[in-house]
Amino acid sequence: VSASISPSEILIDQGQSVLLEVTATSGLGTTLSYEWLPDVNCPDCPSATVTPTAATTTYTVIVSDEYGCAATVLATVNIIARNEVVIPNAFSPNGDGVNDIFRLTGFNVSEVELHVFNRWGNEVYYHTSGNLSEGWNGEYKGKQQEIGVYVYYATVTFTDGTSETFKGNVTLIK
């Protein structure tokens, strides 16, 4: 059995998929079987669309004929990890479990320093954390703040050591 895989090495963006195709022949002209590791959407097919989540994933395909002759091919998929920040423009700290906290999320974020100011310029929230589930719950000195537009200023540090500053408005709604 002879086999090759295309592409054998590829670079993709986070969340992107790629089609890996095996081309194989049996010297005796017999039927071929395919075994993919790790598991793919069609583990016994000559091609598979993969969407890896690890930074680097190597896919191994073992191609065998009915007499036990086999060939092994490898494909390595590397993910380009882009620095990205997602900032909501509104939140509703009403206790319903949906958008109750104003917080920043994204890819490759290691730390967020977040400042929030009311319309009079008073800082109503400040926090620095590596925990992206933390953020402003809409309270200041234990009191729920009024509906309105608040200004935020955030410095985000990414896992590669770079940092970026973001400024904008967030609306507190009920």
RODO-2510 file (C-alpha; in nm, 4 decimals, decimal comma):
residues 174
     n   res          X          Y          Z
     1     v     0,0000     0,0000     0,0000
     2     s     0,1288     0,3472    -0,0848
     3     a    -0,0363     0,6611     0,0507
     4     s     0,0010     1,0368     0,0740
     5     i    -0,2043     1,3092     0,2430
     6     s    -0,2751     1,6610     0,1291
     7     p    -0,2078     1,9037     0,2800
     8     s     0,0563     1,7413     0,4986
     9     e     0,1214     2,0629     0,6919
    10     i    -0,1047     2,3663     0,7107
    11     l    -0,1587     2,6858     0,9075
    12     i    -0,5204     2,7919     0,9797
    13     d    -0,6980     3,0571     1,1864
    14     q    -0,8666     2,9691     1,5154
    15     g    -1,2061     2,8064     1,4485
    16     q    -1,1313     2,7410     1,0809
    17     s    -1,1730     2,3966     0,9205
    18     v    -0,9578     2,2228     0,6619
    19     l    -1,0166     1,9241     0,4333
    20     l    -0,7474     1,6543     0,4592
    21     e    -0,7425     1,4112     0,1660
    22     v    -0,5591     1,0790     0,1483
    23     t    -0,4558     0,9369    -0,1870
    24     a    -0,3733     0,5672    -0,1608
    25     t    -0,3275     0,2650    -0,3862
    26     s    -0,2926    -0,1045    -0,3230
    27     g    -0,0260    -0,2930    -0,5170
    28     l    -0,2712    -0,5821    -0,5499
    29     g    -0,5675    -0,3629    -0,6465
    30     t    -0,7631    -0,4588    -0,3345
    31     t    -1,0085    -0,2533    -0,1296
    32     l    -0,8541    -0,0110     0,1177
    33     s    -0,9661     0,0799     0,4677
    34     y    -0,8813     0,4005     0,6557
    35     e    -0,8289     0,4644     1,0262
    36     w    -0,7898     0,8254     1,1470
    37     l    -0,6325     0,9266     1,4756
    38     p    -0,7518     1,1363     1,6522
    39     d    -1,1099     1,0601     1,5585
    40     v    -1,2595     1,2649     1,2742
    41     n    -1,6099     1,3178     1,1318
    42     c    -1,5727     1,0157     0,8999
    43     p    -1,3151     0,7787     1,0560
    44     d    -1,3176     0,5240     0,7689
    45     c    -1,3158     0,7713     0,4750
    46     p    -1,0250     0,8727     0,2514
    47     s    -1,0865     1,2391     0,3385
    48     a    -1,2013     1,4295     0,6459
    49     t    -1,2839     1,7886     0,7353
    50     v    -1,1171     1,8769     1,0640
    51     t    -1,1546     2,1743     1,2989
    52     p    -0,8769     2,1360     1,5550
    53     t    -0,8858     2,3208     1,8875
    54     a    -0,5288     2,2572     2,0064
    55     a    -0,2497     2,4891     1,8866
    56     t    -0,0947     2,1987     1,6948
    57     t    -0,2750     1,8777     1,6016
    58     t    -0,1195     1,5919     1,4082
    59     y    -0,3624     1,3614     1,2298
    60     t    -0,2462     1,0063     1,1577
    61     v    -0,4133     0,7955     0,8908
    62     i    -0,3425     0,4237     0,8617
    63     v    -0,4395     0,2865     0,5202
    64     s    -0,4694    -0,0944     0,5023
    65     d    -0,5643    -0,3454     0,2364
    66     e    -0,7516    -0,6689     0,2965
    67     y    -0,4228    -0,8620     0,3304
    68     g    -0,2952    -0,6488     0,6191
    69     c    -0,0477    -0,4408     0,4205
    70     a    -0,0523    -0,0852     0,5514
    71     a     0,0876     0,2613     0,5064
    72     t     0,0781     0,5466     0,7570
    73     v     0,0578     0,9158     0,6635
    74     l     0,0595     1,2248     0,8846
    75     a    -0,0854     1,5752     0,8532
    76     t    -0,0029     1,8533     1,0980
    77     v    -0,2456     2,1413     1,1419
    78     n    -0,1203     2,4497     1,3261
    79     i    -0,3562     2,7179     1,4529
    80     i    -0,2691     3,0852     1,4253
    81     a    -0,3651     3,2222     1,7646
    82     r    -0,4715     3,5823     1,7097
    83     n    -0,4987     3,8329     1,9911
    84     e    -0,8607     3,9436     2,0069
    85     v    -1,0794     4,1318     2,2530
    86     v    -1,4603     4,1317     2,2578
    87     i    -1,6290     4,4173     2,4449
    88     p    -2,0075     4,4359     2,4850
    89     n    -2,1805     4,7712     2,4358
    90     a    -2,4551     4,7015     2,6932
    91     f    -2,5272     4,4834     2,9963
    92     s    -2,8231     4,4251     3,2257
    93     p    -2,7329     4,3550     3,5898
    94     n    -3,0859     4,2433     3,6798
    95     g    -3,0011     3,8998     3,8198
    96     d    -3,1521     3,6963     3,5343
    97     g    -2,8182     3,5279     3,4620
    98     v    -2,7879     3,6846     3,1150
    99     n    -2,5376     3,9701     3,0624
   100     d    -2,5399     4,0547     3,4340
   101     i    -2,1722     4,1538     3,4341
   102     f    -1,9811     4,3957     3,2110
   103     r    -1,6602     4,2152     3,1222
   104     l    -1,4159     4,1780     2,8392
   105     t    -1,3552     3,8431     2,6692
   106     g    -1,1472     3,7278     2,3742
   107     f    -0,8609     3,5097     2,2574
   108     n    -0,5146     3,4965     2,4172
   109     v    -0,6086     3,7421     2,6933
   110     s    -0,4022     3,6909     3,0092
   111     e    -0,5062     3,9974     3,2113
   112     v    -0,7569     4,2829     3,2024
   113     e    -0,7331     4,6119     3,3905
   114     l    -1,0797     4,7696     3,3717
   115     h    -1,1934     5,1172     3,4804
   116     v    -1,5585     5,2308     3,4554
   117     f    -1,6725     5,5913     3,5049
   118     n    -2,0185     5,7446     3,5432
   119     r    -2,1377     6,0548     3,3555
   120     w    -1,9871     6,2836     3,6205
   121     g    -1,6435     6,1298     3,5756
   122     n    -1,6468     5,9327     3,9010
   123     e    -1,4767     5,5954     3,8852
   124     v    -1,7493     5,3444     3,9801
   125     y    -1,5429     5,0320     3,9124
   126     y    -1,1774     4,9331     3,8961
   127     h    -1,0332     4,5836     3,8859
   128     t    -0,7309     4,3990     3,7482
   129     s    -0,7603     4,0253     3,6949
   130     g    -0,6598     3,7315     3,4807
   131     n    -1,0035     3,5801     3,5373
   132     l    -1,2188     3,6822     3,2392
   133     s    -1,5401     3,5869     3,4196
   134     e    -1,4912     3,8822     3,6548
   135     g    -1,6209     4,2294     3,5775
   136     w    -1,8527     4,5102     3,6862
   137     n    -2,1894     4,4060     3,8299
   138     g    -2,3406     4,7539     3,7959
   139     e    -2,2906     4,8472     4,1614
   140     y    -2,0898     5,1245     4,3232
   141     k    -2,0337     5,1286     4,7002
   142     g    -2,2953     4,8528     4,7329
   143     k    -2,5667     5,0430     4,5431
   144     q    -2,7055     4,9492     4,2039
   145     q    -2,6224     5,2279     3,9605
   146     e    -2,8824     5,3978     3,7473
   147     i    -2,9635     5,3124     3,3875
   148     g    -2,7400     5,5039     3,1508
   149     v    -2,4180     5,5251     2,9574
   150     y    -2,0863     5,4656     3,1340
   151     v    -1,7358     5,5177     3,0003
   152     y    -1,4798     5,2389     3,0237
   153     y    -1,1046     5,2339     2,9877
   154     a    -0,9313     4,8972     2,9702
   155     t    -0,5756     4,7765     2,9301
   156     v    -0,5554     4,4188     2,8068
   157     t    -0,2381     4,2100     2,8325
   158     f    -0,2156     3,9170     2,5935
   159     t    -0,0417     3,5833     2,6464
   160     d     0,2407     3,6917     2,4130
   161     g     0,3224     3,9802     2,6519
   162     t     0,1837     4,2591     2,4329
   163     s    -0,0845     4,4925     2,5626
   164     e    -0,3516     4,7109     2,4100
   165     t    -0,5730     4,9891     2,5451
   166     f    -0,9451     5,0159     2,4716
   167     k    -1,1834     5,3040     2,5440
   168     g    -1,5548     5,3301     2,4855
   169     n    -1,9070     5,3407     2,6241
   170     v    -2,1228     5,0719     2,7774
   171     t    -2,4946     5,1108     2,8480
   172     l    -2,6367     4,9787     3,1735
   173     i    -2,9928     4,8602     3,1104
   174     k    -3,2383     4,6664     3,3261
***
